[in-house]
């Protein structure tokens, strides 16, 4: 039941770390990584919000905020 949630949590952590590294390097590909990061964070947030555990609810909120920040970094914000 929690396998998908855990998998997405790990993917989210990995891509957030990669995005932070690329931005700190002022990489030409940072915006592309941030676009991918926003997608993964949003997917993770949606999955986590489906669970009743408090830590999942907190994770969902943080993931959605991260997705929005990544969209802003990528120039995708509305």
C-alpha positions as CSV (number, residue, x, y, z in Angstrom):
1,X,0.0,0.0,0.0
2,X,2.8,2.4,0.8
3,X,5.3,1.2,-1.8
4,X,4.3,3.8,-4.4
5,X,4.5,6.5,-1.8
6,X,7.9,5.5,-0.6
7,X,9.2,5.2,-4.1
8,X,8.0,8.7,-5.0
9,X,9.5,10.0,-1.7
10,X,12.9,8.7,-2.7
11,X,12.6,10.0,-6.3
12,X,11.5,13.4,-5.0
13,X,14.5,13.6,-2.6
14,X,16.9,12.6,-5.3
15,X,15.6,15.1,-7.9
16,X,15.4,17.9,-5.4
17,X,19.1,17.3,-4.5
18,X,20.0,17.2,-8.1
19,X,18.1,20.4,-8.8
20,X,19.8,22.2,-5.9
21,X,23.2,21.0,-7.2
22,X,22.5,22.2,-10.7
23,X,21.3,25.6,-9.5
24,X,24.4,26.0,-7.3
25,X,26.6,25.3,-10.3
26,X,24.6,27.8,-12.4
27,X,24.1,25.0,-14.9
28,X,22.6,25.7,-18.3
29,X,20.3,22.7,-17.6
30,X,19.1,23.9,-14.2
31,X,15.7,25.1,-15.6
32,X,15.1,21.7,-17.3
33,X,15.9,19.9,-14.1
34,X,13.6,22.2,-12.2
35,X,10.8,21.4,-14.6
36,X,11.3,17.7,-14.0
37,X,11.6,18.3,-10.2
38,X,8.2,20.2,-10.2
39,X,6.5,17.2,-11.9
40,X,8.0,14.6,-9.5
41,X,7.3,16.8,-6.4
42,X,3.7,17.3,-7.5
43,X,3.2,13.6,-8.1
44,X,4.7,12.8,-4.7
45,X,2.5,15.4,-3.0
46,X,-0.6,14.0,-4.6
47,X,0.3,10.5,-3.6
48,X,1.2,11.4,0.0
49,X,-2.0,13.4,0.4
50,X,-4.0,10.2,-0.1
51,X,-2.7,8.7,3.2
52,X,-3.9,9.4,6.7
53,X,-0.5,9.5,8.4
54,X,0.5,12.8,9.7
55,X,4.0,12.5,8.2
56,X,2.4,11.9,4.8
57,X,0.2,15.0,5.1
58,X,3.3,17.1,6.0
59,X,5.2,15.6,3.1
60,X,2.4,16.4,0.7
61,X,2.3,20.0,1.8
62,X,6.1,20.4,1.5
63,X,6.1,18.6,-1.9
64,X,3.5,20.9,-3.3
65,X,5.4,24.0,-2.1
66,X,8.6,22.6,-3.6
67,X,6.8,21.9,-6.9
68,X,5.6,25.6,-7.0
69,X,9.1,26.9,-6.2
70,X,10.6,24.7,-9.0
71,X,8.0,26.0,-11.5
72,X,9.1,29.5,-10.5
73,X,12.8,28.6,-11.0
74,X,12.0,27.1,-14.3
75,X,10.0,30.2,-15.4
76,X,6.8,28.2,-15.5
77,X,4.8,30.0,-12.8
78,X,1.5,31.5,-13.7
